[in-house]
Amino acid sequence: MAHTNGPHTIRRGSTQPKRSLIPIMLAAAVGSALEWYDFFVYGTAAALVFGDLFFPKFEPSMGMLLSFTTFGVGFVARPFGGILFGYLGDRWGRKPVLVTTILLVGGGTFLIGLLPTYAEIGLWAPVLLAGLRLVQGLGAGAEYGGAVILAVEYAPETRRGFFGSFAPMGVTVGNLLAAGVFGLVSLLPKDQVMSWGWRVPFLISLALVLVGVLIRLRVQETPVFTEAVKRRPRIAIPALAALSRHPRNFAVVVGARLAENGLGYLFPVFGLSYIINTLHLPRNTALLGVFTGNFVEIAGILFFGYLSDKVGRRPVYMGGALFSALFAFPFFALVNTGNTALIVIAFALIMGIGGGAMFGPQAAYFAELFGPRLRFSGFAFARELGSILAGGPAPAVASLLVLWMDGAPWGVALYVIALSVITAAAVWWGPETHTSDIRADYDPANEAADGAVTAPVPIRTIG
């Protein structure tokens, strides 16, 4: 990896012993999995039970749509969480923020499991539900970015894609755990699921979050951050600096996020609802599809993260987006057969290849687009703006499209194609970063062909 100093380059190696990387990767993967278990549990519950429990006065399809709307509420808070905790992460370090965010999301999830329903307290039930979603979203706005940065800043220089992929792998493991727990809960009689069974996945998250906190407390601050704040002053408003100093890279993150995030929630969340409520197939069939898709995506994330170290972030990422566009109509054609095996194959392909090829290299790519003194803020803020545009509304938009088309999924397929094409175009417009210096305080987008970089844009700093 070349560290630029004017027109010259200096090769730099990783200073971390391989053995020390094990707890780091564990903190990134396990902490991310536990935290995102909480977030995905809500999405699964929104698809399966929240319409009846919190919006029973509405027709079932409209109740489900309102349930997905509360799912989207959490995304409104995420950019604010990205700004707040991104600032703290760039000011005080990655570690304390990662401990705080996991407590926020975990605490919000646990309290959702204690909420009274509409039948017990009326309109206060959905109001409190939306409020706790905001708490979850505030913590989630910086959780993933922090986990990624922890992994990437510790990773060996030529393996940032692979080691960075442990954090998104953790997200998929969290989704897998959520689907698995709800799969077990769904084995209960329906009246027990609706009366108390739905609470179990939320309540057990408390134990899971405590494990995640203990793991992260044992991790030391990243050497990249420590070196960066010793060399140069901290930036006063890193989120604003990321936007003004790296406008191209900031826009690339937002655009690249659309398909990865939108489809990442659309298929496992809306897909569950579509199979159960529109096709009227058994819940276990839908959960098996999502479970298998997430399992395959874990392998896909690691493989495509590794591949991006060899061929670059952009071709792998664009490949995943274009595959998702091409597979949009075939996915619904397979699902509409009602055949369990074909449904499982559909989820495995769209999530394992489409999702894996975008999510795998994303961690390293987004981290490499920003310098170390504003990396947390730039990463988290830009990424969560993309979440508002894609992941938050995706299940509700898809449900609305199905309603408008009297149960036909083809409008959703066109929606998938639109998101995927925008993401492919954004990544094509962006710079390649897999050989850049993770310690360098420059914008990879301005890197000249010979390795020289332009002078950095002046930014206000604080001592």
VEXDREN-2710 file (C-alpha; in Angstrom, 1 decimal):
% VEXDREN-2710
k/r/px/py/pz
1/MET/0.0/0.0/0.0
2/ALA/1.4/3.3/-1.0
3/HIS/1.5/6.2/1.4
4/THR/1.8/9.4/-0.6
5/ASN/4.1/12.2/0.3
6/GLY/4.0/14.6/-2.7
7/PRO/4.9/12.6/-5.8
8/HIS/6.7/9.9/-3.9
9/THR/5.3/6.8/-2.4
10/ILE/6.3/4.8/0.6
11/ARG/5.3/1.2/1.1
12/ARG/3.8/0.5/4.5
13/GLY/3.0/-2.8/6.1
14/SER/0.6/-3.8/8.8
15/THR/2.1/-3.4/12.3
16/GLN/-0.4/-5.7/13.9
17/PRO/0.5/-9.3/14.8
18/LYS/-1.9/-11.8/13.2
19/ARG/-2.9/-13.2/16.6
20/SER/-4.1/-9.8/17.8
21/LEU/-6.5/-9.6/15.0
22/ILE/-8.7/-12.4/16.3
23/PRO/-10.4/-10.5/19.1
24/ILE/-10.7/-7.5/16.8
25/MET/-12.5/-9.4/14.1
26/LEU/-14.6/-11.1/16.8
27/ALA/-15.6/-7.7/18.2
28/ALA/-16.6/-6.5/14.7
29/ALA/-18.5/-9.6/13.7
30/VAL/-20.1/-10.7/16.9
31/GLY/-20.9/-7.2/18.2
32/SER/-22.4/-6.3/14.8
33/ALA/-24.4/-9.5/14.7
34/LEU/-25.8/-9.0/18.2
35/GLU/-26.7/-5.4/17.5
36/TRP/-28.3/-6.1/14.2
37/TYR/-30.1/-9.1/15.5
38/ASP/-32.0/-6.5/17.5
39/PHE/-32.7/-4.4/14.4
40/PHE/-33.8/-7.3/12.2
41/VAL/-36.0/-8.8/14.9
42/TYR/-38.1/-5.7/14.6
43/GLY/-38.3/-6.0/10.8
44/THR/-39.4/-9.7/11.1
45/ALA/-42.0/-8.8/13.7
46/ALA/-43.2/-5.9/11.6
47/ALA/-43.8/-8.4/8.7
48/LEU/-45.4/-11.1/10.8
49/VAL/-47.3/-9.8/13.9
50/PHE/-47.1/-6.0/14.5
51/GLY/-50.0/-5.2/12.1
52/ASP/-52.4/-7.2/14.2
53/LEU/-51.0/-6.2/17.6
54/PHE/-50.5/-2.5/17.1
55/PHE/-52.8/-1.5/14.2
56/PRO/-55.8/-3.9/14.6
57/LYS/-58.4/-1.3/13.6
58/PHE/-57.2/-1.3/10.0
59/GLU/-57.7/-3.7/7.1
60/PRO/-54.9/-6.4/7.3
61/SER/-53.0/-5.0/4.3
62/MET/-53.1/-1.5/5.5
63/GLY/-52.1/-2.6/9.0
64/MET/-49.1/-4.3/7.6
65/LEU/-48.3/-1.1/5.6
66/LEU/-48.5/0.9/8.8
67/SER/-46.3/-1.6/10.6
68/PHE/-43.7/-1.2/7.9
69/THR/-44.0/2.6/8.3
70/THR/-42.9/2.3/11.9
71/PHE/-40.0/0.2/10.7
72/GLY/-39.0/3.1/8.5
73/VAL/-39.3/5.6/11.4
74/GLY/-36.0/4.2/12.9
75/PHE/-34.2/5.2/9.7
76/VAL/-35.1/8.9/10.3
77/ALA/-32.9/8.9/13.4
78/ARG/-30.0/7.1/11.8
79/PRO/-28.3/10.1/10.1
80/PHE/-28.5/12.0/13.4
81/GLY/-27.0/9.1/15.1
82/GLY/-24.3/9.0/12.4
83/ILE/-23.5/12.7/13.0
84/LEU/-23.6/12.5/16.8
85/PHE/-21.7/9.3/17.3
86/GLY/-19.5/9.9/14.3
87/TYR/-18.3/13.1/15.9
88/LEU/-17.7/11.3/19.1
89/GLY/-15.9/8.5/17.3
90/ASP/-13.6/10.9/15.5
91/ARG/-13.1/13.0/18.6
92/TRP/-12.7/10.4/21.3
93/GLY/-12.1/7.2/19.6
94/ARG/-13.9/4.2/18.0
95/LYS/-14.2/2.0/21.1
96/PRO/-16.4/4.1/23.5
97/VAL/-18.9/4.8/20.7
98/LEU/-19.2/1.1/19.8
99/VAL/-20.1/0.3/23.4
100/THR/-22.7/3.1/23.6
101/THR/-24.4/2.2/20.3
102/ILE/-24.9/-1.5/21.2
103/LEU/-26.5/-0.4/24.5
104/LEU/-28.9/2.0/22.7
105/VAL/-30.1/-0.5/20.2
106/GLY/-30.2/-3.4/22.6
107/GLY/-32.0/-1.4/25.3
108/GLY/-34.6/-0.2/22.7
109/THR/-35.2/-3.8/21.6
110/PHE/-35.6/-5.1/25.1
111/LEU/-38.2/-2.4/25.9
112/ILE/-40.2/-3.2/22.8
113/GLY/-40.6/-6.7/24.2
114/LEU/-42.2/-5.2/27.2
115/LEU/-44.6/-2.9/25.4
116/PRO/-48.4/-3.2/25.9
117/THR/-50.4/-3.7/22.7
118/TYR/-53.2/-1.6/21.1
119/ALA/-55.7/-3.8/22.9
120/GLU/-54.3/-2.7/26.3
121/ILE/-53.5/1.0/25.9
122/GLY/-54.9/2.0/22.6
123/LEU/-53.1/4.6/20.4
124/TRP/-50.2/4.9/23.0
125/ALA/-49.0/1.5/21.9
126/PRO/-48.0/2.5/18.3
127/VAL/-46.7/5.8/19.6
128/LEU/-44.4/4.1/22.1
129/LEU/-43.4/1.6/19.4
130/ALA/-42.3/4.4/17.1
131/GLY/-40.5/6.1/19.9
132/LEU/-38.4/3.0/20.7
133/ARG/-37.7/2.6/17.0
134/LEU/-36.2/6.1/17.1
135/VAL/-33.9/5.0/19.9
136/GLN/-32.8/2.0/18.0
137/GLY/-32.2/4.1/14.9
138/LEU/-30.1/6.6/16.8
139/GLY/-27.7/3.8/17.9
140/ALA/-27.8/2.0/14.6
141/GLY/-26.7/5.2/12.8
142/ALA/-23.2/4.6/13.9
143/GLU/-23.0/1.0/14.9
144/TYR/-22.2/-0.6/11.6
145/GLY/-19.8/2.2/10.6
146/GLY/-17.9/1.8/13.9
147/ALA/-17.6/-1.9/13.6
148/VAL/-16.4/-1.6/10.0
149/ILE/-13.8/1.0/10.9
150/LEU/-12.5/-1.1/13.8
151/ALA/-12.0/-4.0/11.5
152/VAL/-10.5/-2.1/8.5
153/GLU/-8.2/0.1/10.6
154/TYR/-6.7/-3.0/12.2
155/ALA/-6.6/-5.1/9.0
156/PRO/-3.4/-6.0/7.0
157/GLU/-2.9/-3.6/4.1
158/THR/-3.6/-6.0/1.3
159/ARG/-6.6/-7.8/3.1
160/ARG/-8.8/-4.9/4.1
161/GLY/-11.6/-6.2/2.0
162/PHE/-11.6/-9.6/3.5
163/PHE/-11.2/-8.5/7.1
164/GLY/-13.6/-5.6/6.7
165/SER/-16.2/-8.1/5.5
166/PHE/-16.4/-9.6/9.0
167/ALA/-18.6/-6.6/10.1
168/PRO/-21.2/-7.0/7.3
169/MET/-21.0/-10.8/7.8
170/GLY/-22.1/-10.0/11.4
171/VAL/-25.1/-8.1/10.1
172/THR/-26.2/-11.1/8.1
173/VAL/-25.6/-13.4/11.1
174/GLY/-27.9/-11.1/13.1
175/ASN/-30.5/-11.4/10.4
176/LEU/-30.0/-15.2/10.4
177/LEU/-30.5/-15.3/14.2
178/ALA/-33.6/-13.2/14.0
179/ALA/-35.1/-15.5/11.3
180/GLY/-34.1/-18.6/13.3
181/VAL/-35.6/-17.3/16.6
182/PHE/-38.8/-16.3/14.9
183/GLY/-38.9/-19.6/13.1
184/LEU/-38.9/-21.4/16.5
185/VAL/-41.5/-19.0/17.9
186/SER/-43.7/-19.6/14.8
187/LEU/-43.9/-23.3/15.8
188/LEU/-46.1/-22.2/18.7
189/PRO/-49.9/-22.1/18.2
190/LYS/-50.9/-18.8/16.7
191/ASP/-52.8/-17.6/19.8
192/GLN/-49.6/-18.1/21.9
193/VAL/-47.4/-16.3/19.3
194/MET/-49.8/-13.3/19.3
195/SER/-50.2/-13.2/23.1
196/TRP/-46.6/-13.7/24.4
197/GLY/-44.4/-15.6/21.9
198/TRP/-43.6/-12.5/19.8
199/ARG/-42.0/-10.9/22.9
200/VAL/-39.4/-13.7/23.4
201/PRO/-37.0/-12.6/20.6
202/PHE/-37.0/-9.0/21.9
203/LEU/-36.5/-10.0/25.6
204/ILE/-33.6/-12.4/25.0
205/SER/-31.7/-9.7/23.2
206/LEU/-30.7/-8.3/26.6
207/ALA/-28.4/-11.2/27.2
208/LEU/-27.0/-11.1/23.7
209/VAL/-26.2/-7.3/24.0
210/LEU/-24.4/-7.9/27.3
211/VAL/-22.2/-10.4/25.6
212/GLY/-21.4/-7.9/22.9
213/VAL/-20.6/-5.2/25.4
214/LEU/-18.1/-7.5/27.2
215/ILE/-16.4/-8.3/23.9
216/ARG/-16.0/-4.7/22.9
217/LEU/-14.8/-3.6/26.3
218/ARG/-11.8/-5.8/25.8
219/VAL/-10.8/-4.2/22.5
220/GLN/-8.1/-1.5/22.3
221/GLU/-8.4/1.7/20.3
222/THR/-7.3/1.4/16.7
223/PRO/-3.7/2.4/15.9
224/VAL/-4.8/4.3/12.9
225/PHE/-6.9/6.7/15.0
226/THR/-4.3/6.9/17.7
227/GLU/-1.6/7.9/15.1
228/ALA/-3.9/10.3/13.3
229/VAL/-4.8/12.4/16.3
230/LYS/-1.1/12.5/17.4
231/ARG/0.0/13.8/14.0
232/ARG/-2.6/16.4/13.3
233/PRO/-5.4/18.2/15.3
234/ARG/-8.8/16.8/15.5
235/ILE/-11.4/18.3/13.1
236/ALA/-14.0/20.5/14.6
237/ILE/-17.1/19.3/12.6
238/PRO/-16.0/16.1/10.9
239/ALA/-19.4/15.4/9.3
240/LEU/-19.4/18.8/7.6
241/ALA/-15.7/18.4/6.6
242/ALA/-16.5/15.0/5.0
243/LEU/-19.2/16.5/2.9
244/SER/-17.2/19.6/1.9
245/ARG/-13.8/18.0/1.5
246/HIS/-15.0/14.8/-0.1
247/PRO/-18.2/15.7/-2.0
248/ARG/-17.7/13.1/-4.7
249/ASN/-16.9/10.3/-2.3
250/PHE/-19.8/11.3/0.0
251/ALA/-22.2/11.1/-3.0
252/VAL/-20.8/7.7/-4.0
253/VAL/-21.5/6.3/-0.6
254/VAL/-25.1/7.5/-0.7
255/GLY/-25.7/6.1/-4.2
256/ALA/-23.9/2.9/-3.5
257/ARG/-26.0/2.4/-0.5
258/LEU/-29.4/2.4/-2.3
259/ALA/-29.4/-1.1/-3.7
260/GLU/-27.4/-2.8/-1.0
261/ASN/-29.5/-1.3/1.8
262/GLY/-32.9/-1.2/0.0
263/LEU/-32.7/-4.8/-1.2
264/GLY/-31.1/-5.9/2.1
265/TYR/-34.4/-5.0/3.8
266/LEU/-36.8/-5.6/0.9
267/PHE/-36.1/-9.3/0.4
268/PRO/-35.9/-10.5/4.0
269/VAL/-38.6/-8.2/5.4
270/PHE/-41.0/-7.5/2.5
271/GLY/-40.3/-11.0/1.1
272/LEU/-41.6/-12.6/4.3
273/SER/-44.8/-10.6/4.2
274/TYR/-45.3/-11.2/0.5
275/ILE/-45.0/-14.9/0.7
276/ILE/-47.2/-15.2/3.8
277/ASN/-49.8/-12.5/3.3
278/THR/-50.1/-12.2/-0.5
279/LEU/-49.3/-15.8/-1.6
280/HIS/-50.8/-17.3/1.6
281/LEU/-48.0/-19.8/1.9
282/PRO/-46.9/-21.2/5.3
283/ARG/-44.8/-19.0/7.5
284/ASN/-42.1/-21.7/7.8
285/THR/-41.7/-21.7/4.0
286/ALA/-41.0/-17.9/4.0
287/LEU/-38.7/-18.2/7.0
288/LEU/-36.8/-21.1/5.4
289/GLY/-36.2/-18.9/2.4
290/VAL/-34.9/-16.0/4.4
291/PHE/-32.9/-18.3/6.6
292/THR/-31.2/-20.0/3.7
293/GLY/-30.6/-16.7/1.9
294/ASN/-28.8/-15.2/4.9
295/PHE/-26.7/-18.4/5.4
296/VAL/-25.6/-18.2/1.7
297/GLU/-25.0/-14.5/2.0
298/ILE/-22.5/-15.0/4.9
299/ALA/-20.3/-17.0/2.5
300/GLY/-20.9/-14.5/-0.3
301/ILE/-19.8/-11.6/1.8
302/LEU/-16.5/-13.2/2.9
303/PHE/-15.8/-14.4/-0.7
304/PHE/-16.6/-11.1/-2.4
305/GLY/-14.7/-9.1/0.3
306/TYR/-11.7/-11.3/-0.4
307/LEU/-12.2/-10.9/-4.2
308/SER/-12.3/-7.1/-3.9
309/ASP/-8.7/-7.3/-2.5
310/LYS/-7.6/-8.9/-5.7
311/VAL/-9.6/-7.1/-8.4
312/GLY/-10.8/-3.9/-6.7
313/ARG/-13.9/-2.7/-4.9
314/ARG/-15.7/-1.2/-7.8
315/PRO/-16.0/-4.2/-10.2
316/VAL/-17.2/-6.5/-7.4
317/TYR/-19.7/-4.0/-6.1
318/MET/-21.0/-3.1/-9.6
319/GLY/-21.3/-6.8/-10.4
320/GLY/-23.6/-7.3/-7.4
321/ALA/-25.8/-4.4/-8.3
322/LEU/-26.2/-5.5/-11.9
323/PHE/-26.9/-9.1/-10.9
324/SER/-29.7/-7.8/-8.6
325/ALA/-31.2/-5.9/-11.5
326/LEU/-31.1/-8.9/-13.9
327/PHE/-32.5/-11.3/-11.3
328/ALA/-35.4/-9.0/-10.1
329/PHE/-38.1/-10.6/-12.3
330/PRO/-36.7/-14.1/-12.1
331/PHE/-36.8/-13.9/-8.3
332/PHE/-40.5/-13.2/-8.2
333/ALA/-41.2/-15.7/-10.9
334/LEU/-39.5/-18.4/-8.7
335/VAL/-41.3/-17.3/-5.6
336/ASN/-44.7/-17.2/-7.3
337/THR/-44.5/-20.9/-8.1
338/GLY/-45.2/-21.6/-4.4
339/ASN/-42.6/-24.4/-4.6
340/THR/-40.5/-24.4/-1.4
341/ALA/-37.3/-25.5/-3.1
342/LEU/-37.6/-22.8/-5.8
343/ILE/-38.3/-20.1/-3.1
344/VAL/-35.2/-21.2/-1.2
345/ILE/-33.1/-21.0/-4.4
346/ALA/-34.5/-17.5/-5.2
347/PHE/-33.5/-16.1/-1.8
348/ALA/-30.1/-17.9/-1.9
349/LEU/-29.2/-16.3/-5.3
350/ILE/-30.5/-12.8/-4.7
351/MET/-29.0/-12.5/-1.2
352/GLY/-25.8/-14.6/-1.7
353/ILE/-24.7/-13.2/-5.0
354/GLY/-26.6/-9.9/-5.3
355/GLY/-26.4/-8.9/-1.7
356/GLY/-23.0/-10.5/-1.0
357/ALA/-21.2/-8.9/-3.9
358/MET/-22.3/-5.4/-2.7
359/PHE/-22.1/-5.9/1.0
360/GLY/-18.8/-7.8/1.0
361/PRO/-16.5/-5.0/-0.4
362/GLN/-18.6/-2.2/1.0
363/ALA/-17.0/-2.1/4.4
364/ALA/-13.5/-1.5/3.1
365/TYR/-14.6/0.7/0.2
366/PHE/-16.6/3.2/2.3
367/ALA/-13.8/3.4/5.0
368/GLU/-11.2/4.0/2.3
369/LEU/-13.1/6.9/0.8
370/PHE/-12.4/9.1/3.9
371/GLY/-9.3/10.1/5.9
372/PRO/-8.8/8.8/9.4
373/ARG/-9.7/12.1/11.2
374/LEU/-13.2/12.2/9.6
375/ARG/-13.7/8.6/8.6
376/PHE/-16.3/7.7/11.3
377/SER/-18.4/10.8/10.6
378/GLY/-18.2/10.7/6.8
379/PHE/-18.8/6.9/6.7
380/ALA/-21.8/7.0/9.1
381/PHE/-23.4/10.2/7.9
382/ALA/-23.3/9.4/4.2
383/ARG/-24.3/5.8/4.7
384/GLU/-27.3/6.6/6.8
385/LEU/-28.5/9.2/4.4
386/GLY/-28.6/6.4/1.9
387/SER/-30.6/4.4/4.5
388/ILE/-33.3/7.0/4.6
389/LEU/-33.7/6.9/0.8
390/ALA/-33.5/3.1/0.5
391/GLY/-33.7/0.7/3.5
392/GLY/-36.3/2.6/5.6
393/PRO/-39.0/3.0/2.9
394/ALA/-38.2/-0.2/0.9
395/PRO/-40.6/-2.6/2.7
396/ALA/-43.4/0.0/2.8
397/VAL/-42.9/1.0/-0.9
398/ALA/-42.9/-2.6/-2.0
399/SER/-46.1/-3.3/0.0
400/LEU/-47.8/-0.3/-1.6
401/LEU/-46.7/-1.4/-5.1
402/VAL/-48.2/-4.8/-4.5
403/LEU/-51.5/-3.2/-3.2
404/TRP/-51.7/-1.0/-6.3
405/MET/-51.1/-4.0/-8.6
406/ASP/-53.7/-6.2/-6.9
407/GLY/-51.1/-8.6/-5.5
408/ALA/-48.8/-8.7/-8.6
409/PRO/-45.1/-8.3/-7.7
410/TRP/-43.8/-6.8/-11.0
411/GLY/-43.9/-3.2/-9.8
412/VAL/-41.6/-4.3/-7.0
413/ALA/-39.3/-5.9/-9.5
414/LEU/-39.0/-2.6/-11.4
415/TYR/-38.3/-0.9/-8.1
416/VAL/-35.4/-3.4/-7.5
417/ILE/-34.0/-2.7/-10.9
418/ALA/-34.2/1.1/-10.4
419/LEU/-32.3/0.9/-7.1
420/SER/-29.7/-1.5/-8.6
421/VAL/-29.0/0.7/-11.7
422/ILE/-28.5/3.8/-9.6
423/THR/-26.1/2.0/-7.3
424/ALA/-24.1/0.6/-10.3
425/ALA/-23.8/4.1/-11.7
426/ALA/-22.7/5.6/-8.4
427/VAL/-20.0/3.0/-7.9
428/TRP/-18.8/3.4/-11.6
429/TRP/-18.5/7.1/-11.0
430/GLY/-16.5/6.6/-7.8
431/PRO/-12.7/6.1/-7.4
432/GLU/-11.0/2.8/-6.9
433/THR/-9.5/2.6/-3.4
434/HIS/-8.2/-0.9/-2.7
435/THR/-4.6/0.1/-3.0
436/SER/-4.9/3.4/-1.1
437/ASP/-3.3/4.2/2.3
438/ILE/-5.8/3.9/5.1
439/ARG/-3.7/6.2/7.2
440/ALA/-3.4/9.0/4.6
441/ASP/-5.3/12.2/5.2
442/TYR/-6.3/12.7/1.6
443/ASP/-9.2/12.1/-0.8
444/PRO/-8.7/9.0/-3.0
445/ALA/-10.9/10.6/-5.7
446/ASN/-8.1/13.2/-6.3
447/GLU/-5.3/10.7/-6.6
448/ALA/-3.3/11.1/-9.8
449/ALA/-2.3/8.1/-11.9
450/ASP/1.3/8.2/-10.7
451/GLY/0.2/8.0/-7.1
452/ALA/0.6/11.7/-6.3
453/VAL/-2.3/13.5/-4.7
454/THR/-3.5/17.0/-4.8
455/ALA/-3.2/19.3/-1.8
456/PRO/-5.9/18.7/0.8
457/VAL/-8.7/21.2/1.1
458/PRO/-8.1/23.3/4.3
459/ILE/-10.5/22.3/7.1
460/ARG/-11.0/24.0/10.5
461/THR/-9.6/22.0/13.4
462/ILE/-9.6/22.0/17.1
463/GLY/-6.9/21.2/19.6
END
